[in-house]
Amino acid sequence: MTSRLFEKYVLNNKVEVPGRLAVAPLTLFSSNPDGTINEGERNYLKVRGTGIGLYILGATAISQEGIAFPSQPRAFSEKDLPSLEERAKIIKEQGALAINQIHHGGCQSIKDPYAPSAEPANELIKKQGGQPMCKEFTTEQIQKLIEGFAYATELSIKAGYDGIEIHGANNYLIQQFYSPFTNRRTDEWGGSDEKRMNFPLKVVDACCKIREKYKKPEFIIGYRLSPEEPFEPGITMTETLKLVKELVKKPIQYIHISQWNYFKKARRGEGAGTERLKLIHEITKGKVALMGVGGLKSEEDLNRAYDTGFCEFIAVGGASMVNRDFGILLKEGKGSQLGLEIDPEHPEKYVMPDNLWKMSCQGISYFPPVKGKNCNRIDP
């Protein structure tokens, strides 16, 4: 029964989370051009935090150069603090813990993109239908990137967030450093699995040091990763499990696995044919919490996911967009009333900013299904 999703959970830093249900980080494409909050974004957030344990606010840029989406929230200047504070306050007033996901686009940045290695990054950009323009990071730039994640953590603490989530997934900067496809360096930042892992782990260390600096042991630090890449030579479960084994040695509170299908089995490498989350949970159990996400829309989906025992937290993404009162309906035993798709004839049901609503109605693959439209889902 979904009532189990509302059981409290105590993280390894003794912080009590009010429930096991999480909202996954979503890119809303709805802030002002300078990353500040506006009325549309404000109204969207005000109606989605009740009944949620951890609410992760998506993809907040750590630098001007790392911006990957139009109207992306920011955390790289004191000027960003008022909007960061307001987002955190809105979520916390609804009873959820507010987590700020910190992000850099790497080769997917909008302007003057850089990557661990230029040539393969440009190849990836071409695969995705973009114009290759990527350059290679210098060692000095890499150090500044690490400092950028640390400073974003500092701003998040000042803004009153309950924690941060380091975005190491979805082919953005941190995953680009760990992937043998996009990182073909031969210095301390690339080559072997251990050297490619160096950047993600240094980012984690830098964020943890900021927490120590502010004497905030209760501040939550999570890490999001994508467990496999569909291209060669890409990350397999072998590389993923190596990274997870190192992450659980760090003083972080949870690992969040980003995938389209919660029940997806490993394609290749160690544990091929076994559910990815099961393989990862065998490493994380008793050390850090594991969060899973992936196509969970209905009460039945959530119960099935929880019954696997793979994860301490179950996250929803698109379902939260479709159902502004997702947590409330489940908590009140009204899960059968959950909507499964966007009805473009009734925008009033969703309380979405104008731009997000327009994009939601187009049937784009990474948005929720739209009534009357078919779109091909991506399955990495």
C-alpha positions as CSV (number, residue, x, y, z in Angstrom):
1,M,0.0,0.0,0.0
2,T,1.2,3.5,-0.8
3,S,0.9,4.5,2.8
4,R,4.4,3.0,3.2
5,L,5.7,5.9,1.1
6,F,4.8,8.2,4.0
7,E,6.9,6.4,6.5
8,K,9.7,8.6,7.9
9,Y,13.3,7.8,7.0
10,V,16.4,8.8,8.9
11,L,19.4,9.5,6.7
12,N,23.0,8.6,7.7
13,N,23.6,12.1,9.0
14,K,20.6,11.7,11.4
15,V,18.3,13.9,9.4
16,E,14.7,12.7,9.4
17,V,12.9,12.8,6.1
18,P,9.1,13.0,6.4
19,G,8.4,10.4,3.7
20,R,9.9,8.1,1.0
21,L,8.3,9.9,-1.9
22,A,10.5,12.3,-3.8
23,V,10.0,14.7,-6.7
24,A,12.9,14.2,-9.2
25,P,14.7,17.3,-10.5
26,L,12.8,18.8,-13.5
27,T,13.9,21.4,-15.9
28,L,11.0,23.9,-16.0
29,F,12.3,26.3,-18.7
30,S,10.4,28.9,-16.8
31,S,12.7,31.2,-14.8
32,N,13.4,34.8,-16.0
33,P,16.2,35.1,-18.6
34,D,18.6,36.0,-15.8
35,G,17.7,32.9,-13.8
36,T,15.5,34.7,-11.2
37,I,12.2,33.3,-10.1
38,N,8.9,34.7,-11.6
39,E,5.2,34.4,-10.9
40,G,4.7,31.4,-13.2
41,E,7.5,29.4,-11.6
42,R,6.4,30.5,-8.1
43,N,2.9,29.3,-8.7
44,Y,4.0,26.0,-10.1
45,L,6.2,25.2,-7.0
46,K,3.6,26.4,-4.5
47,V,1.2,23.5,-5.3
48,R,3.6,20.6,-5.6
49,G,5.4,20.1,-2.3
50,T,2.7,18.7,0.0
51,G,3.0,15.0,0.8
52,I,6.6,14.9,-0.6
53,G,9.6,13.9,1.5
54,L,12.4,15.2,-0.7
55,Y,11.7,17.8,-3.4
56,I,14.7,18.3,-5.7
57,L,14.7,21.5,-7.7
58,G,16.2,20.8,-11.0
59,A,19.5,21.9,-12.8
60,T,20.7,25.1,-11.1
61,A,23.7,26.4,-13.0
62,I,27.0,26.7,-11.2
63,S,28.5,29.1,-13.7
64,Q,27.5,31.4,-16.6
65,E,29.5,29.1,-19.0
66,G,27.7,26.0,-17.7
67,I,24.1,27.2,-18.6
68,A,22.5,24.5,-20.7
69,F,18.9,25.7,-20.9
70,P,17.2,29.0,-21.6
71,S,15.9,30.6,-18.4
72,Q,17.9,28.3,-16.2
73,P,18.1,29.0,-12.4
74,R,21.6,30.0,-11.2
75,A,23.8,29.7,-8.2
76,F,27.1,31.4,-9.0
77,S,26.6,35.0,-7.6
78,E,25.3,36.7,-4.5
79,K,22.7,38.2,-6.8
80,D,21.2,34.7,-7.1
81,L,20.5,34.4,-3.4
82,P,17.0,36.1,-3.3
83,S,15.5,33.7,-5.9
84,L,17.3,30.7,-4.3
85,E,15.9,31.6,-0.9
86,E,12.4,32.0,-2.3
87,R,12.4,28.6,-4.0
88,A,13.6,26.9,-0.9
89,K,11.1,28.7,1.3
90,I,8.2,27.8,-1.0
91,I,9.0,24.1,-0.9
92,K,9.8,23.9,2.8
93,E,6.5,25.7,3.7
94,Q,4.7,22.7,2.2
95,G,6.5,20.3,4.5
96,A,9.0,18.8,2.1
97,L,12.8,19.0,2.4
98,A,14.2,21.3,-0.3
99,I,17.2,20.0,-2.3
100,N,18.9,22.2,-4.8
101,Q,20.4,20.3,-7.8
102,I,23.6,21.9,-8.9
103,H,24.6,21.5,-12.6
104,H,27.0,22.3,-15.4
105,G,26.2,21.5,-19.0
106,G,29.8,20.8,-20.2
107,C,29.6,20.2,-24.0
108,Q,25.8,20.7,-23.8
109,S,26.2,24.3,-22.6
110,I,24.5,26.9,-24.7
111,K,27.4,29.3,-25.2
112,D,31.1,28.5,-25.9
113,P,30.9,24.9,-24.7
114,Y,33.8,23.0,-23.2
115,A,34.3,19.3,-22.5
116,P,36.9,16.9,-21.0
117,S,37.9,16.0,-24.6
118,A,36.9,18.1,-27.6
119,E,36.7,15.6,-30.4
120,P,34.5,12.9,-28.8
121,A,32.3,15.6,-27.3
122,N,31.7,17.1,-30.7
123,E,30.9,13.6,-31.9
124,L,28.3,13.3,-29.2
125,I,26.8,16.7,-30.1
126,K,26.5,15.6,-33.7
127,K,24.7,12.4,-32.5
128,Q,22.2,14.6,-30.8
129,G,21.6,16.7,-33.9
130,G,23.6,19.8,-32.7
131,Q,26.4,21.9,-34.3
132,P,29.8,20.8,-32.9
133,M,31.7,23.7,-31.4
134,C,33.2,22.2,-28.2
135,K,36.7,22.9,-26.9
136,E,38.7,21.1,-24.3
137,F,39.0,22.2,-20.7
138,T,42.5,23.2,-19.4
139,T,43.7,22.0,-16.0
140,E,43.1,25.5,-14.7
141,Q,39.5,25.5,-15.9
142,I,38.9,22.1,-14.3
143,Q,39.9,23.4,-10.9
144,K,37.6,26.4,-11.3
145,L,34.8,24.0,-12.2
146,I,35.3,22.2,-8.9
147,E,35.3,25.6,-7.1
148,G,32.1,26.5,-8.9
149,F,30.3,23.4,-7.5
150,A,31.6,24.3,-4.0
151,Y,30.4,27.9,-4.2
152,A,27.0,26.8,-5.5
153,T,26.8,24.6,-2.4
154,E,27.7,27.6,-0.2
155,L,25.0,29.7,-1.8
156,S,22.5,26.8,-1.3
157,I,23.4,26.7,2.4
158,K,23.0,30.5,2.7
159,A,19.6,30.3,0.9
160,G,18.2,27.8,3.4
161,Y,18.1,24.7,1.4
162,D,18.1,21.4,3.3
163,G,20.7,20.0,0.9
164,I,22.1,19.8,-2.6
165,E,22.1,17.1,-5.3
166,I,25.2,17.0,-7.5
167,H,24.1,16.4,-11.1
168,G,26.4,13.7,-12.4
169,A,23.9,12.2,-14.9
170,N,22.3,12.7,-18.3
171,N,25.5,13.3,-20.3
172,Y,26.2,16.6,-18.6
173,L,29.6,17.8,-17.4
174,I,30.3,15.3,-14.6
175,Q,29.2,12.3,-16.5
176,Q,31.3,13.5,-19.5
177,F,34.3,13.3,-17.2
178,Y,33.6,9.8,-16.2
179,S,32.5,8.4,-19.6
180,P,35.2,6.7,-21.7
181,F,33.4,8.1,-24.7
182,T,33.7,11.8,-23.9
183,N,36.8,11.7,-21.8
184,R,39.9,10.6,-23.6
185,R,42.4,12.7,-21.7
186,T,45.8,11.2,-20.7
187,D,46.5,13.5,-17.7
188,E,45.3,13.2,-14.1
189,W,41.7,13.7,-15.2
190,G,41.5,10.8,-17.7
191,G,42.8,7.5,-19.0
192,S,41.9,4.7,-16.5
193,D,38.6,4.4,-14.7
194,E,40.2,5.7,-11.6
195,K,41.5,8.8,-13.3
196,R,38.2,9.5,-15.1
197,M,36.5,9.1,-11.7
198,N,38.8,11.8,-10.2
199,F,36.7,14.8,-11.3
200,P,33.3,13.5,-9.9
201,L,34.9,12.6,-6.6
202,K,36.8,15.9,-6.3
203,V,33.5,17.7,-6.8
204,V,31.9,15.6,-4.0
205,D,34.8,16.4,-1.7
206,A,34.6,20.1,-2.4
207,C,30.9,20.2,-1.6
208,C,31.4,18.2,1.6
209,K,34.1,20.6,2.7
210,I,31.7,23.6,2.4
211,R,29.3,21.8,4.6
212,E,32.1,21.3,7.2
213,K,33.1,25.0,6.8
214,Y,29.5,26.0,7.8
215,K,29.3,23.3,10.5
216,K,26.1,22.0,9.0
217,P,26.2,18.2,9.4
218,E,22.5,18.2,8.8
219,F,22.9,19.5,5.3
220,I,22.1,16.7,2.9
221,I,24.4,15.9,-0.1
222,G,23.1,13.7,-2.8
223,Y,24.6,12.5,-6.1
224,R,22.7,11.7,-9.3
225,L,24.1,9.4,-12.0
226,S,23.0,7.7,-15.1
227,P,23.9,4.0,-14.9
228,E,24.7,3.2,-18.5
229,E,25.4,4.9,-21.8
230,P,23.9,3.4,-25.0
231,F,27.0,4.2,-27.2
232,E,30.4,2.7,-27.4
233,P,32.8,3.2,-25.7
234,G,30.5,4.3,-23.0
235,I,29.7,3.7,-19.3
236,T,28.6,0.2,-18.6
237,M,27.4,-1.3,-15.3
238,T,31.0,-2.2,-14.6
239,E,32.0,1.4,-14.5
240,T,28.9,2.5,-12.7
241,L,29.3,0.0,-9.9
242,K,33.0,1.1,-9.5
243,L,31.9,4.7,-9.1
244,V,29.1,3.7,-6.6
245,K,31.7,1.8,-4.5
246,E,33.7,5.0,-4.2
247,L,30.7,7.3,-3.6
248,V,29.5,5.3,-0.6
249,K,32.9,5.9,1.0
250,K,32.1,9.7,1.0
251,P,30.0,11.4,3.6
252,I,27.0,11.8,1.3
253,Q,23.4,10.9,2.2
254,Y,21.9,9.5,-1.0
255,I,22.6,8.3,-4.6
256,H,19.9,9.0,-7.2
257,I,19.7,6.8,-10.3
258,S,18.4,8.6,-13.4
259,Q,16.7,6.3,-15.9
260,W,13.5,6.2,-17.9
261,N,12.4,2.8,-16.6
262,Y,12.7,2.0,-12.8
263,F,12.8,-1.7,-13.5
264,K,15.4,-1.5,-16.3
265,K,18.0,-4.3,-16.4
266,A,21.7,-3.8,-17.1
267,R,22.6,-4.1,-20.7
268,R,26.3,-5.0,-20.5
269,G,29.1,-5.2,-18.1
270,E,28.9,-6.6,-14.6
271,G,25.5,-7.9,-13.7
272,A,24.1,-7.7,-17.2
273,G,20.5,-9.0,-17.2
274,T,19.9,-8.0,-13.6
275,E,17.9,-4.9,-12.6
276,R,20.3,-1.9,-12.3
277,L,18.8,-0.7,-9.1
278,K,19.2,-4.1,-7.5
279,L,22.9,-4.2,-8.4
280,I,23.4,-0.7,-7.0
281,H,21.4,-1.3,-3.8
282,E,23.6,-4.3,-3.0
283,I,26.4,-1.7,-2.6
284,T,24.6,1.2,-1.0
285,K,22.4,-0.7,1.5
286,G,23.3,0.3,5.1
287,K,25.6,3.1,3.9
288,V,23.7,5.7,1.9
289,A,20.1,5.8,0.8
290,L,19.2,4.9,-2.8
291,M,16.6,6.8,-4.8
292,G,15.1,5.4,-8.0
293,V,13.0,7.0,-10.7
294,G,11.7,6.0,-14.1
295,G,8.3,6.1,-15.7
296,L,6.3,5.7,-12.4
297,K,2.9,7.3,-13.0
298,S,0.2,5.4,-11.1
299,E,-0.4,4.1,-7.6
300,E,0.2,0.6,-9.0
301,D,3.6,1.6,-10.4
302,L,4.7,3.0,-7.1
303,N,3.6,0.0,-5.1
304,R,5.4,-2.3,-7.5
305,A,8.5,-0.2,-7.3
306,Y,8.5,-0.1,-3.5
307,D,7.8,-3.8,-3.3
308,T,11.2,-4.6,-5.0
309,G,13.0,-3.3,-2.0
310,F,15.6,-1.8,-4.3
311,C,15.3,1.8,-3.0
312,E,14.7,3.8,0.2
313,F,13.2,6.7,-1.9
314,I,10.9,6.5,-4.9
315,A,10.9,9.5,-7.1
316,V,8.5,10.8,-9.7
317,G,9.1,13.3,-12.4
318,G,6.5,13.7,-15.1
319,A,3.8,12.4,-12.8
320,S,4.4,15.5,-10.6
321,M,3.9,17.8,-13.6
322,V,0.6,16.0,-14.6
323,N,-0.6,15.9,-11.0
324,R,0.0,19.1,-9.0
325,D,-1.4,17.4,-6.0
326,F,0.4,14.1,-6.5
327,G,1.5,13.7,-2.8
328,I,-1.9,14.8,-1.4
329,L,-3.9,12.3,-3.5
330,L,-1.6,9.4,-2.5
331,K,-1.6,10.4,1.2
332,E,-5.4,10.7,1.3
333,G,-5.8,7.2,-0.3
334,K,-7.0,8.7,-3.6
335,G,-4.3,7.3,-5.9
336,S,-6.9,6.1,-8.3
337,Q,-7.6,9.7,-9.2
338,L,-4.1,10.4,-10.5
339,G,-3.9,11.6,-14.1
340,L,-1.6,9.8,-16.4
341,E,-1.3,12.3,-19.3
342,I,-1.6,16.0,-20.1
343,D,-5.0,17.1,-21.3
344,P,-4.2,20.1,-23.6
345,E,-7.8,21.2,-23.4
346,H,-7.6,22.0,-19.6
347,P,-4.6,24.1,-18.8
348,E,-6.2,25.2,-15.5
349,K,-5.7,21.8,-14.0
350,Y,-1.9,22.0,-14.1
351,V,-0.8,25.4,-12.8
352,M,2.2,25.6,-15.2
353,P,4.1,28.6,-16.4
354,D,3.2,29.6,-20.0
355,N,6.4,28.3,-21.6
356,L,6.4,25.0,-19.7
357,W,2.7,24.5,-20.7
358,K,3.4,25.2,-24.4
359,M,6.3,22.7,-24.3
360,S,4.3,20.1,-22.4
361,C,1.5,20.1,-25.1
362,Q,3.9,19.3,-27.9
363,G,4.4,15.6,-27.1
364,I,8.2,15.9,-26.7
365,S,9.7,12.6,-25.6
366,Y,11.1,13.7,-22.3
367,F,7.8,15.4,-21.2
368,P,4.7,13.6,-19.9
369,P,2.4,11.9,-22.4
370,V,-0.2,14.2,-24.0
371,K,-3.7,13.1,-24.6
372,G,-4.2,12.4,-28.4
373,K,-0.5,12.5,-29.2
374,N,2.1,9.7,-29.6
375,C,5.8,10.3,-29.1
376,N,8.8,8.0,-29.1
377,R,10.2,7.6,-25.6
378,I,14.0,7.5,-25.1
379,D,15.4,4.4,-23.4
380,P,19.1,4.9,-22.7
